[in-house]
């Protein structure tokens, strides 16, 4: 079975993935084949992207979409220089989690309350 995890909001500079679809795919891979692989598997590791960002609420257990390392919304809206100046680090680039978080803080502050 193939699962689509990409979220296309109609803007090519925004790259997000559906975290619920990712978890469904992992669940399917584990539960759907548990009897077939249980004799051979001693553990399963689950990792994410190095530069991606997911908002998570421990109160509601809600998760945002994964903003991936391919996301370019900061440059698209010409805000990278401002973020680099504020951070004092001009090596920052689109797709870094801290850059995505800075963009969200400036442009979607309610993101942190969801």
N, C-alpha and C positions, 0 to 999 in steps of 0.2 A: 504494500500500500504506500502511496506517495502522499505526503502532506505538504501543503504550501504554507510557509510561515512568513512570507514577505507581505508587508503592508504597503500599498501604493496609494498615498493620499492625493495623487495627481500632480505631485511636484517632484521632478527628477532629482532635486538636490536633497530631498529628505529620504533617508534610508532607515526604516524601522522594520522590526519583525514582531510577530504576535507571540508573546511569551506563553499564552495559553495553548497555542498550536504546538509550540516546541515541547511543552510538558505532555501534551496528548501523544505526540510522536514517541517520546521517551517511554511513556506508560505503555503504549502499544508494543514497542520493541521488547519491553521487559515482560509484561503480562502475556502478550500474545505468543511468546515463545518460551515461557518459563519452563514448561515440561521438557521441551527439546534441548534446552541448554543448561538446565540446572545441574547436571552431572559434570559439566565442564567449566562453569563459571563460579568463581569464589567471591567476586565482588564486582561492582559496577561503579565507575567514576563518571561524574557529570561535571563538565566545566563550561565556562562561557568564554566570551571574547575578552582579550586583554584590554581593549579600549572602549568597550561598549558600556552603556548605562541603562539600568533598569530601576525605576522607582518602585519601592515596595513598602506597604503599610503593614506592620506587625499587628495592628489593631483590627483591620478589616481583611487582611491577607490578600488585598488587591495588589496587582502588579501592573505597571505601565507596559507599553510596548518597549522592546529593546531598541535603543537608538544605537545603531551599529557604527563601527569604525569607518564605514563608507559615507556617513552622513556629512553633508557639505552646507548645511543651512547657515552656519556662522559666516562663511565667506560669501554665500549667496546674498545675505543681507548686509554685507560689508562691515561686519562687526569684529573680525578677528584682530585687527590692529588695536582696537579699543580694549579687548580682553587681554591681549598680550601686554599692553601698557599698564593696565590695572594690576596684572599679576607680576609684572616686572620680569617676564620671561618671554623673549621673542622667538623661542624655539617651539612654542606651542603651535599646533596645527589642527585643522578640521579633523574630526573623528576621535580626538582625545576625549576621554570621559570628562575631565575637568573643564574642557572648552564647552562641551555640550551642556554641562551643569551651569556654567556661567551664562550661557545663552538662555537657558530655561529660567534662571533667576531674573534676568532682565526682561524677558519677553513673555513668560508664562509662569509668574510666581505662584499661581495656584497649584502648579504641578507638585509642589512640595507638601501641599495639604491634602492631596488625594490619596 
